[in-house]
Amino acid sequence: MRILLLCSSFNGLTQRCWLELRRAGHEVSVELAVSEQAMVEAAELAKPDLVICPFLKERVPEQLWRGHRTVIVHPGPPGDRGPSSLDWAILEAEPEWGVTALQAVEEMDAGPIWGYRTFALPSEAPRKSALYNGPVADAAVELVAEVAAKAADASFVPVPLDYRSPEVRGRLRRAMRHSDREFSWEEPTEDIVRRVRAADGSPGGRATLCELPVRVFDVYRGPDIAGRPGQVVARREGAVLVHTGDGSVWVGHVRLEQEGAIKLPSALALGDLVASAPERSGYSEITYDRSDGVGVVSFDFYNGAMSSDQCRRLSAALRYAAAQDTRVLVVRGGEVFSNGIHLNVIEASRHPELEAWMNINAINGVCREIVGCTSQLVVTSIGGNAGAGGVMMGLGADRVIIRDSVVLNPHYRTMGLFGSEYWTYVLPRRVGAETARRLTQQALPVGAAEAVEVGLADRMLGGSRLDFERRVLEYAERLAVDPGYDRLLAGRRQAREVDERRKPLDAYRAEELAEMSRDMFDDRNEFRAARRAFVHKAKASVTPEHLAGHRELSGASAPGGAVASHM
């Protein structure tokens, strides 16, 4: 079928739907819902058999849904309605939630139902972004495939919404107001964590910190220590520890409530107001664990952004791990594996271009540790999405293992950058020069299955996030005792020596940085404007060229050459 995806942004969920539908053989075009006129014109141009809206904040124009079967993917169980579904589900500690595919009609979220999925919610409050990118996205992708199959069945009729049905357990919920997101530090830690996570990553919990109104993000329970609620008593790796009504909470990120302010690590955003707070253990973005044969460096950076300081700490952790007497090193990312350099920290810097330069050099240091480790075999565990330099960072390992729900964005073009992270070495080495050129020049996503097919990854594993990480660890443990281990390690060393003689890593780095200097300092490809638009969440005024190109690409036989955009 010809399918049109209408979306507010080409985010991770929309990308997964695009990949799934194309892999099933459908012709898929994409349009950003920048205006009612754009949506209507996109349908007139695409002449779709079906319109699907996986992530749409705007109302579907009547002209569109009356003229084309249009299905909305709503992040709530049957009967749930309203724009703040996930926020309410987390705040009210719902034990179960769901995703519903329903037909667009005059009244929002009230159309007949095409299908739905439900899933259990954890007892500990999840971050809204983690819930959306995890169980919600998984269910939505399944539903989109089901909707496409049902649309091909001429006898299928969606089920009208009927609140008398036992399957319809949701209800209309109003949009959350600012007052719903406000909290006081006098409240119990559990209540604060739940309220903030119900608003993470947007728009954040609302509070006063250091006598400043702020939006609060990225919180974790701290130690049960007594003190004056609201007082910052410690800091660690950019986070600050704040007293609550019954203990404390680590606050990773805040945004000041002032014009032009952006989300930043708390210690950076609050600056001198917390500079005298002592360092305290108990919070860490990077950990190292080991068994007899396997060492695991785990890192979990908020939204996958890696600042200069974070990169330096990760480089040090990798050096330490490589010096141990283990046989296999697992490099494991977090909820988002990595999206490369930290654009918010760069934008907030007094000298953004200089900070960008320092950041790209620091992340190159991380990549160098992975590529240059010849004392152990290296396995990269990619359990969350990755973009730009974050993809390239993972490719320096001997084995790249990817979770089946992951979307990779192996390009820099939409941010106006040539890219570094030794990509001109690690990418062609894995996929060949022609595919490397295609991946970096197009701006389309790559799904996990396609990543294995083209060589970006070696193995794809399914299961929950914990199941995936357990299976990767089991793989690494088998590798550590493999009878052919010595031969494999010798092969890694020999390959590195041959490659170094052919062209030193320093040469790749120098060539890439020469291009990056023109992008960062001369701004030849408008990195400054692209960075500012990304950081300030500027709404697109037109569908970008790399998305508009999907109309021509939609008839391709397979999506294996896809590229991506920042999520």
C-alpha positions as a printed NumPy array, in Angstrom:
array([[  0.   ,   0.   ,   0.   ],
       [  0.882,   3.653,  -0.25 ],
       [  1.076,   4.971,   3.313],
       [  1.572,   8.566,   4.432],
       [  3.089,   9.17 ,   7.86 ],
       [  2.03 ,  12.509,   9.343],
       [  4.064,  13.546,  12.374],
       [  4.956,  16.514,  14.536],
       [  8.598,  15.445,  14.351],
       [ 10.521,  12.569,  12.827],
       [ 11.311,  11.197,  16.278],
       [ 12.462,   7.725,  17.292],
       [  8.954,   6.269,  17.287],
       [  8.11 ,   7.687,  13.857],
       [ 11.41 ,   6.417,  12.504],
       [ 10.68 ,   2.909,  13.808],
       [  7.233,   2.972,  12.188],
       [  8.75 ,   4.163,   8.908],
       [ 11.3  ,   1.362,   8.988],
       [  8.759,  -1.311,   9.921],
       [  6.317,  -0.341,   7.171],
       [  8.97 ,  -0.136,   4.477],
       [ 10.414,  -3.463,   5.54 ],
       [  6.939,  -4.944,   5.096],
       [  6.979,  -3.75 ,   1.48 ],
       [  4.776,  -0.652,   1.71 ],
       [  5.511,   2.614,  -0.08 ],
       [  5.89 ,   5.143,   2.717],
       [  6.129,   8.92 ,   2.517],
       [  6.629,  11.315,   5.427],
       [  5.321,  14.804,   6.089],
       [  5.841,  17.037,   9.106],
       [  2.617,  18.604,  10.322],
       [  3.894,  22.153,   9.998],
       [  0.453,  23.447,   8.969],
       [ -3.003,  22.224,   7.985],
       [ -2.269,  23.187,   4.405],
       [  0.959,  21.162,   4.386],
       [ -0.885,  18.093,   5.707],
       [ -3.654,  18.358,   3.119],
       [ -1.204,  18.987,   0.265],
       [  0.939,  16.029,   1.356],
       [ -2.078,  13.74 ,   1.081],
       [ -2.979,  15.151,  -2.321],
       [  0.574,  14.534,  -3.528],
       [  1.047,  11.074,  -2.013],
       [ -2.458,   9.788,  -2.82 ],
       [ -2.157,   7.328,   0.08 ],
       [ -4.274,   4.275,   0.719],
       [ -3.783,   4.97 ,   4.415],
       [ -2.613,   7.86 ,   6.599],
       [ -0.989,   6.987,   9.928],
       [ -0.089,   9.519,  12.625],
       [  2.385,   7.853,  15.038],
       [  3.288,  11.096,  16.834],
       [  0.995,  14.025,  16.149],
       [  0.269,  16.917,  18.496],
       [ -1.808,  18.853,  15.968],
       [ -5.414,  18.23 ,  15.019],
       [ -5.91 ,  16.375,  11.734],
       [ -7.689,  18.689,   9.256],
       [-11.262,  17.647,   8.473],
       [-10.529,  17.745,   4.757],
       [ -7.827,  15.135,   5.305],
       [ -9.633,  12.626,   7.527],
       [-12.838,  12.835,   5.503],
       [-10.939,  12.129,   2.283],
       [ -8.474,   9.496,   3.539],
       [ -8.553,   6.754,   6.143],
       [ -6.506,   8.339,   8.9  ],
       [ -5.376,   6.447,  11.994],
       [ -4.006,   8.128,  15.133],
       [ -1.649,   6.303,  17.489],
       [ -2.625,   7.467,  20.983],
       [ -0.379,   6.703,  24.019],
       [ -3.157,   5.418,  26.242],
       [ -5.487,   2.407,  26.611],
       [ -8.903,   2.293,  24.879],
       [-11.075,   5.16 ,  26.037],
       [ -8.177,   7.299,  27.262],
       [ -8.314,  10.77 ,  25.775],
       [ -6.401,  14.   ,  26.166],
       [ -2.934,  15.441,  25.455],
       [ -1.288,  14.5  ,  28.802],
       [ -1.907,  10.756,  28.894],
       [  1.53 ,   9.538,  29.93 ],
       [  1.957,  12.376,  32.414],
       [ -1.222,  11.37 ,  34.262],
       [ -0.417,   7.66 ,  34.077],
       [  2.917,   8.196,  35.849],
       [  1.677,  10.788,  38.325],
       [ -1.303,   8.674,  39.374],
       [  0.798,   5.47 ,  39.533],
       [ -1.365,   3.516,  37.107],
       [ -0.497,  -0.208,  37.349],
       [ -1.247,  -0.778,  33.651],
       [ -1.219,   1.411,  30.581],
       [ -1.507,   0.984,  26.834],
       [ -1.472,   2.341,  23.299],
       [ -4.517,   2.597,  21.03 ],
       [ -4.838,   3.011,  17.269],
       [ -8.027,   4.909,  16.459],
       [ -9.533,   6.533,  13.428],
       [ -9.457,  10.313,  13.172],
       [-12.874,  11.976,  13.539],
       [-14.121,  15.425,  14.499],
       [-13.655,  14.847,  18.242],
       [-10.033,  14.188,  19.209],
       [ -9.195,  10.645,  20.418],
       [-12.855,   9.614,  20.101],
       [-12.795,   7.681,  16.833],
       [-13.411,   3.968,  16.289],
       [-10.655,   1.648,  17.464],
       [ -8.397,  -0.278,  15.05 ],
       [ -6.473,  -2.06 ,  17.758],
       [ -4.708,  -1.634,  21.088],
       [ -1.971,  -3.024,  23.321],
       [ -1.614,  -2.919,  27.097],
       [  1.404,  -3.381,  29.347],
       [  2.268,  -3.233,  33.05 ],
       [  3.87 ,  -0.12 ,  34.497],
       [  6.67 ,  -0.49 ,  37.07 ],
       [  5.965,   0.354,  40.691],
       [  8.862,   2.838,  40.675],
       [  7.92 ,   5.899,  38.655],
       [  9.471,   5.71 ,  35.165],
       [ 10.673,   8.79 ,  33.348],
       [  8.112,   9.852,  30.794],
       [ 10.748,   9.777,  28.061],
       [ 11.781,   6.238,  29.039],
       [  8.164,   5.08 ,  29.055],
       [  7.529,   6.667,  25.669],
       [ 10.68 ,   5.345,  24.015],
       [ 10.292,   1.915,  25.61 ],
       [  6.945,   0.143,  26.16 ],
       [  4.891,   2.789,  24.356],
       [  7.082,   2.749,  21.243],
       [  7.224,  -1.062,  21.21 ],
       [  3.427,  -1.289,  21.393],
       [  2.933,   1.481,  18.835],
       [  5.174,  -0.197,  16.257],
       [  3.261,  -3.457,  16.666],
       [ -0.016,  -1.591,  16.258],
       [  1.107,   0.255,  13.136],
       [  1.936,  -3.077,  11.473],
       [ -1.459,  -4.415,  12.56 ],
       [ -3.253,  -1.328,  11.218],
       [ -1.548,  -1.702,   7.833],
       [ -2.61 ,  -5.351,   7.664],
       [ -6.197,  -4.535,   8.615],
       [ -6.332,  -1.704,   6.081],
       [ -5.55 ,  -4.241,   3.35 ],
       [ -8.592,  -6.294,   4.422],
       [-11.664,  -4.878,   2.683],
       [-13.943,  -6.534,   5.259],
       [-12.338,  -4.9  ,   8.298],
       [-14.412,  -2.351,  10.216],
       [-12.951,  -0.551,  13.275],
       [-14.868,  -0.881,  16.553],
       [-16.742,   2.248,  17.709],
       [-15.585,   3.661,  21.043],
       [-18.087,   2.452,  23.666],
       [-17.473,   3.236,  27.319],
       [-19.849,   0.417,  28.297],
       [-17.392,  -2.154,  26.901],
       [-15.195,  -3.873,  29.543],
       [-12.174,  -3.335,  27.254],
       [-12.648,   0.436,  27.399],
       [-11.147,   1.386,  30.739],
       [ -9.726,   4.816,  29.929],
       [-11.36 ,   8.202,  30.31 ],
       [-11.034,  11.773,  29.171],
       [ -8.305,  13.572,  31.112],
       [ -7.68 ,  17.273,  30.887],
       [ -4.354,  18.698,  29.799],
       [ -1.932,  19.083,  32.673],
       [ -1.599,  22.621,  33.967],
       [  1.451,  24.355,  35.384],
       [  0.011,  23.879,  38.87 ],
       [ -0.103,  20.108,  38.356],
       [  3.654,  20.063,  37.841],
       [  4.594,  22.226,  40.831],
       [  6.094,  20.673,  43.937],
       [  7.679,  21.711,  47.197],
       [ 10.937,  20.3  ,  48.525],
       [  9.084,  19.717,  51.813],
       [  7.211,  16.865,  50.123],
       [  8.368,  13.237,  50.477],
       [ 11.122,  12.133,  48.099],
       [  8.843,   9.575,  46.424],
       [  6.264,  12.257,  45.558],
       [  8.9  ,  14.592,  44.16 ],
       [ 10.472,  11.875,  42.023],
       [  7.086,  10.832,  40.637],
       [  5.995,  14.385,  39.808],
       [  9.265,  15.241,  38.068],
       [  9.431,  11.981,  36.137],
       [  5.87 ,  12.512,  34.922],
       [  7.195,  15.646,  33.199],
       [ 10.592,  14.378,  32.031],
       [ 11.972,  15.243,  29.464],
       [  9.304,  17.969,  28.854],
       [  8.198,  20.321,  30.323],
       [  9.808,  19.373,  33.669],
       [  8.695,  19.688,  37.285],
       [  8.306,  23.218,  38.641],
       [ 10.029,  24.301,  41.847],
       [ 12.28 ,  26.891,  43.452],
       [ 15.95 ,  26.01 ,  43.891],
       [ 18.588,  28.345,  45.309],
       [ 15.789,  30.961,  45.411],
       [ 15.365,  30.693,  41.638],
       [ 12.293,  29.353,  39.799],
       [ 13.401,  26.31 ,  37.816],
       [ 12.178,  23.361,  35.794],
       [ 13.543,  20.126,  37.244],
       [ 14.527,  17.008,  35.277],
       [ 16.497,  13.78 ,  35.672],
       [ 15.951,  12.988,  39.368],
       [ 17.008,  10.026,  41.509],
       [ 16.391,   9.131,  45.131],
       [ 19.289,  10.207,  47.348],
       [ 20.359,   9.059,  50.817],
       [ 17.988,   9.345,  53.792],
       [ 19.654,  12.33 ,  55.428],
       [ 18.021,  15.078,  57.441],
       [ 18.298,  18.74 ,  56.549],
       [ 16.436,  21.844,  55.486],
       [ 14.216,  20.964,  52.496],
       [ 15.351,  22.706,  49.329],
       [ 18.94 ,  23.137,  50.468],
       [ 21.667,  21.979,  48.066],
       [ 24.07 ,  19.961,  50.21 ],
       [ 26.353,  18.286,  47.672],
       [ 27.167,  17.897,  44.006],
       [ 28.544,  15.15 ,  41.833],
       [ 29.235,  14.875,  38.096],
       [ 27.004,  17.841,  37.269],
       [ 24.129,  16.78 ,  39.546],
       [ 23.202,  18.392,  42.875],
       [ 21.858,  16.726,  46.023],
       [ 18.844,  18.496,  47.511],
       [ 17.186,  17.905,  50.878],
       [ 13.525,  16.832,  50.741],
       [ 10.831,  16.392,  53.39 ],
       [ 12.072,  12.93 ,  54.318],
       [ 15.521,  12.557,  52.785],
       [ 17.172,  13.831,  49.617],
       [ 17.074,  13.656,  45.861],
       [ 19.754,  13.938,  43.178],
       [ 18.771,  16.489,  40.523],
       [ 20.651,  15.903,  37.299],
       [ 19.306,  18.731,  35.142],
       [ 17.426,  21.983,  35.508],
       [ 16.281,  24.832,  33.319],
       [ 16.036,  28.308,  34.777],
       [ 12.642,  29.946,  34.322],
       [ 13.921,  32.86 ,  32.276],
       [ 13.872,  33.936,  28.662],
       [ 16.181,  31.888,  26.45 ],
       [ 17.252,  29.483,  29.211],
       [ 17.951,  25.877,  28.198],
       [ 18.113,  22.554,  30.014],
       [ 21.574,  22.002,  31.512],
       [ 23.347,  19.863,  34.111],
       [ 22.245,  21.31 ,  37.45 ],
       [ 25.674,  22.345,  38.703],
       [ 26.362,  24.157,  35.433],
       [ 22.977,  25.901,  35.324],
       [ 23.209,  27.067,  38.968],
       [ 26.877,  27.987,  38.721],
       [ 28.296,  29.943,  41.661],
       [ 25.17 ,  29.282,  43.735],
       [ 26.284,  25.668,  44.26 ],
       [ 30.022,  25.946,  43.632],
       [ 30.817,  25.663,  47.351],
       [ 28.76 ,  22.488,  47.835],
       [ 31.068,  19.569,  48.614],
       [ 31.515,  16.566,  46.343],
       [ 29.688,  13.478,  47.605],
       [ 29.585,   9.891,  46.361],
       [ 26.368,   8.004,  45.716],
       [ 25.63 ,   9.241,  42.207],
       [ 27.522,   8.169,  39.108],
       [ 26.878,   8.217,  35.386],
       [ 29.687,   5.695,  34.792],
       [ 30.269,   2.379,  36.559],
       [ 32.656,  -0.539,  36.199],
       [ 31.796,  -4.13 ,  37.121],
       [ 33.769,  -7.276,  36.484],
       [ 33.722, -11.021,  36.747],
       [ 36.692, -13.313,  36.231],
       [ 36.78 , -12.88 ,  32.485],
       [ 34.586,  -9.887,  31.621],
       [ 34.732,  -6.222,  32.573],
       [ 31.747,  -3.962,  31.91 ],
       [ 31.956,  -0.179,  31.6  ],
       [ 28.403,   1.16 ,  31.796],
       [ 27.531,   4.786,  31.092],
       [ 24.142,   6.47 ,  31.112],
       [ 24.19 ,  10.083,  29.999],
       [ 20.913,  12.003,  30.002],
       [ 19.397,  11.945,  26.496],
       [ 22.648,  10.443,  25.218],
       [ 24.442,  13.802,  25.107],
       [ 28.139,  13.673,  26.053],
       [ 29.851,  16.85 ,  27.267],
       [ 33.608,  17.361,  27.306],
       [ 33.754,  16.501,  31.006],
       [ 31.635,  13.36 ,  30.579],
       [ 33.825,  12.217,  27.691],
       [ 36.988,  12.674,  29.734],
       [ 35.544,  10.641,  32.603],
       [ 34.439,   7.894,  30.23 ],
       [ 37.881,   7.813,  28.598],
       [ 39.466,   7.374,  32.03 ],
       [ 37.046,   4.554,  32.884],
       [ 37.831,   2.767,  29.614],
       [ 41.577,   3.097,  30.203],
       [ 41.16 ,   1.628,  33.677],
       [ 39.04 ,  -1.24 ,  32.36 ],
       [ 41.493,  -2.018,  29.553],
       [ 44.33 ,  -2.267,  32.089],
       [ 42.568,  -4.974,  34.115],
       [ 43.255,  -8.694,  33.702],
       [ 39.876,  -9.46 ,  32.15 ],
       [ 39.671, -10.953,  28.661],
       [ 36.603,  -9.155,  27.266],
       [ 35.558,  -5.526,  27.739],
       [ 31.85 ,  -4.704,  27.324],
       [ 31.042,  -1.052,  26.589],
       [ 27.403,  -0.62 ,  27.603],
       [ 25.305,   2.503,  27.009],
       [ 22.182,   3.59 ,  28.851],
       [ 18.58 ,   4.434,  27.971],
       [ 20.016,   6.261,  24.953],
       [ 23.343,   4.774,  23.923],
       [ 24.813,   8.075,  22.741],
       [ 23.925,  10.977,  20.5  ],
       [ 27.445,  12.388,  20.399],
       [ 28.531,  15.828,  21.561],
       [ 26.475,  17.827,  24.084],
       [ 24.797,  20.574,  22.057],
       [ 23.12 ,  22.218,  25.086],
       [ 26.375,  22.593,  27.01 ],
       [ 28.02 ,  23.922,  23.862],
       [ 25.261,  26.464,  23.271],
       [ 25.376,  27.66 ,  26.9  ],
       [ 29.138,  28.163,  26.837],
       [ 30.647,  31.653,  26.816],
       [ 32.545,  30.587,  23.692],
       [ 30.38 ,  27.949,  21.956],
       [ 32.744,  27.303,  19.071],
       [ 35.649,  26.667,  21.423],
       [ 33.519,  24.397,  23.613],
       [ 32.372,  22.475,  20.533],
       [ 36.006,  22.009,  19.551],
       [ 36.938,  20.784,  23.024],
       [ 33.913,  18.462,  23.04 ],
       [ 34.714,  16.824,  19.711],
       [ 38.314,  16.285,  20.796],
       [ 37.15 ,  14.786,  24.087],
       [ 34.736,  12.339,  22.438],
       [ 37.502,  11.419,  19.994],
       [ 39.438,  10.38 ,  23.077],
       [ 36.651,   7.962,  24.027],
       [ 36.621,   6.47 ,  20.543],
       [ 40.397,   6.136,  20.566],
       [ 40.247,   4.08 ,  23.772],
       [ 37.759,   1.67 ,  22.175],
       [ 39.533,   1.359,  18.818],
       [ 42.975,   1.182,  20.401],
       [ 42.241,  -1.439,  23.052],
       [ 44.287,  -4.484,  22.015],
       [ 44.696,  -6.083,  25.442],
       [ 41.132,  -7.454,  25.392],
       [ 38.36 ,  -8.182,  22.936],
       [ 35.794,  -5.374,  22.967],
       [ 32.016,  -5.775,  22.714],
       [ 29.701,  -2.794,  22.303],
       [ 26.235,  -3.241,  23.823],
       [ 23.755,  -0.906,  22.094],
       [ 20.479,  -1.268,  23.957],
       [ 19.185,   2.239,  23.227],
       [ 19.032,   4.524,  20.22 ],
       [ 22.19 ,   6.189,  18.951],
       [ 22.901,   9.076,  16.641],
       [ 25.788,  10.806,  14.863],
       [ 29.064,  10.374,  16.767],
       [ 27.344,   8.05 ,  19.216],
       [ 26.933,   5.491,  16.436],
       [ 30.534,   5.833,  15.322],
       [ 31.757,   5.514,  18.909],
       [ 30.298,   2.018,  19.113],
       [ 31.797,   0.805,  15.845],
       [ 35.376,   0.557,  17.092],
       [ 34.651,  -2.687,  18.953],
       [ 35.274,  -6.24 ,  17.747],
       [ 31.605,  -7.101,  18.154],
       [ 28.638,  -4.726,  18.035],
       [ 25.446,  -6.177,  19.529],
       [ 22.222,  -4.256,  19.077],
       [ 18.761,  -4.585,  20.624],
       [ 16.01 ,  -5.256,  18.103],
       [ 14.113,  -2.017,  18.898],
       [ 17.103,   0.295,  18.409],
       [ 17.239,   2.971,  15.709],
       [ 20.639,   4.231,  14.552],
       [ 21.293,   7.635,  12.998],
       [ 24.762,   7.268,  11.422],
       [ 25.185,  10.748,   9.999],
       [ 25.979,  14.348,  10.877],
       [ 24.609,  16.21 ,   7.87 ],
       [ 21.421,  17.648,   9.374],
       [ 23.494,  19.337,  12.092],
       [ 25.803,  20.952,   9.541],
       [ 28.854,  18.903,  10.546],
       [ 31.319,  16.719,   8.674],
       [ 31.754,  14.538,  11.745],
       [ 34.713,  13.057,  13.578],
       [ 34.952,  10.155,  16.083],
       [ 37.21 ,   8.361,  13.555],
       [ 34.157,   7.643,  11.429],
       [ 36.173,   7.767,   8.211],
       [ 38.049,   4.74 ,   9.574],
       [ 35.504,   2.668,  11.532],
       [ 32.489,   3.069,   9.241],
       [ 34.014,   2.064,   5.85 ],
       [ 35.91 ,  -0.711,   7.636],
       [ 32.558,  -2.248,   8.582],
       [ 30.228,  -1.45 ,   5.683],
       [ 32.482,  -0.525,   2.755],
       [ 33.157,   2.861,   1.199],
       [ 30.016,   3.054,  -0.941],
       [ 27.599,   2.175,   1.855],
       [ 29.459,   4.522,   4.216],
       [ 28.957,   7.343,   1.723],
       [ 25.262,   6.533,   1.404],
       [ 24.699,   6.302,   5.148],
       [ 26.339,   9.644,   5.85 ],
       [ 24.935,  11.577,   2.896],
       [ 21.314,  10.502,   3.164],
       [ 19.506,  11.475,   6.35 ],
       [ 17.372,   8.439,   7.067],
       [ 17.231,   6.043,  10.027],
       [ 18.603,   2.512,  10.171],
       [ 16.744,  -0.145,  12.156],
       [ 18.456,  -2.952,  14.035],
       [ 17.782,  -5.623,  11.407],
       [ 19.13 ,  -3.397,   8.631],
       [ 22.139,  -2.508,  10.785],
       [ 23.082,  -6.192,  10.898],
       [ 22.433,  -6.614,   7.174],
       [ 24.749,  -3.775,   6.133],
       [ 27.411,  -4.514,   8.764],
       [ 26.865,  -1.714,  11.272],
       [ 26.168,  -4.395,  13.891],
       [ 27.15 ,  -8.049,  14.193],
       [ 24.204,  -9.459,  16.089],
       [ 20.654,  -8.432,  17.005],
       [ 19.026,  -9.597,  20.239],
       [ 15.466,  -9.144,  21.493],
       [ 13.806,  -9.153,  24.875],
       [ 13.375,  -6.488,  27.513],
       [ 16.217,  -4.125,  28.245],
       [ 17.356,  -6.259,  31.195],
       [ 17.046,  -9.442,  29.124],
       [ 19.124,  -7.852,  26.373],
       [ 21.892,  -6.797,  28.758],
       [ 21.904, -10.246,  30.377],
       [ 22.244, -11.932,  26.985],
       [ 25.07 ,  -9.608,  25.943],
       [ 26.905, -10.414,  29.171],
       [ 26.408, -14.145,  28.579],
       [ 27.79 , -13.692,  25.051],
       [ 30.838, -11.871,  26.431],
       [ 31.398, -14.601,  29.025],
       [ 31.322, -17.278,  26.304],
       [ 33.738, -15.21 ,  24.241],
       [ 36.119, -14.96 ,  27.202],
       [ 36.392, -18.764,  27.469],
       [ 36.229, -19.485,  23.749],
       [ 38.975, -21.97 ,  22.75 ],
       [ 39.834, -19.621,  19.907],
       [ 40.165, -16.559,  22.142],
       [ 43.926, -16.176,  21.738],
       [ 43.579, -16.371,  17.969],
       [ 40.795, -13.774,  17.993],
       [ 42.79 , -11.379,  20.158],
       [ 45.89 , -11.856,  18.02 ],
       [ 43.764, -11.126,  14.975],
       [ 42.532,  -7.879,  16.533],
       [ 46.088,  -6.8  ,  17.282],
       [ 47.324,  -7.727,  13.839],
       [ 44.471,  -5.945,  12.084],
       [ 45.121,  -2.809,  14.144],
       [ 48.842,  -2.932,  13.325],
       [ 48.189,  -3.406,   9.601],
       [ 45.638,  -0.582,   9.56 ],
       [ 47.997,   1.697,  11.492],
       [ 50.82 ,   1.096,   9.014],
       [ 48.479,   1.749,   6.106],
       [ 47.159,   4.956,   7.636],
       [ 47.652,   6.019,  11.264],
       [ 44.629,   6.819,  13.413],
       [ 46.139,  10.261,  13.963],
       [ 45.834,  10.892,  10.224],
       [ 42.115,  10.084,  10.229],
       [ 41.68 ,  12.337,  13.251],
       [ 43.607,  15.207,  11.677],
       [ 41.651,  15.027,   8.427],
       [ 38.295,  14.909,  10.204],
       [ 39.181,  17.76 ,  12.532],
       [ 40.343,  19.878,   9.612],
       [ 36.826,  19.559,   8.182],
       [ 35.205,  20.055,  11.596],
       [ 37.163,  23.251,  12.187],
       [ 35.558,  24.72 ,   9.072],
       [ 32.133,  23.635,  10.314],
       [ 32.593,  24.854,  13.888],
       [ 34.611,  28.028,  13.429],
       [ 33.806,  29.11 ,   9.864],
       [ 30.213,  27.824,  10.084],
       [ 30.293,  26.758,   6.439],
       [ 27.231,  24.484,   6.781],
       [ 25.263,  26.527,   9.35 ],
       [ 26.111,  24.415,  12.37 ],
       [ 25.437,  27.426,  14.575],
       [ 21.861,  27.849,  13.371],
       [ 21.153,  24.107,  13.382],
       [ 22.524,  23.788,  16.912],
       [ 20.456,  26.739,  18.127],
       [ 17.274,  25.361,  16.544],
       [ 17.881,  21.959,  18.13 ],
       [ 18.669,  23.339,  21.585],
       [ 15.738,  25.762,  21.661],
       [ 13.355,  23.191,  20.139],
       [ 12.468,  25.438,  17.222],
       [  9.473,  24.156,  15.309],
       [ 10.135,  23.344,  11.667],
       [  8.442,  25.616,   9.136],
       [  8.757,  23.122,   6.277],
       [  9.417,  19.418,   5.964],
       [ 13.246,  19.106,   5.745],
       [ 14.772,  18.084,   2.447],
       [ 15.962,  14.74 ,   3.827],
       [ 12.387,  13.888,   4.827],
       [ 10.782,  15.231,   1.68 ],
       [ 13.162,  12.939,  -0.178],
       [ 11.359,   9.976,   1.344],
       [  8.67 ,  10.429,  -1.276],
       [ 11.151,   9.504,  -3.965],
       [ 12.846,   6.873,  -1.799],
       [  9.65 ,   5.227,  -0.64 ],
       [  9.543,   2.831,  -3.556],
       [ 12.985,   1.392,  -2.806],
       [ 13.068,  -2.334,  -2.231],
       [ 14.647,  -2.245,   1.219],
       [ 15.458,   0.361,   3.865],
       [ 18.953,  -0.892,   4.514],
       [ 20.616,   2.299,   3.296],
       [ 18.745,   4.498,   5.699],
       [ 20.16 ,   7.428,   7.629],
       [ 18.806,   9.439,  10.498],
       [ 18.246,  12.659,  12.373],
       [ 18.68 ,  13.662,  16.012],
       [ 15.883,  12.242,  18.129]])
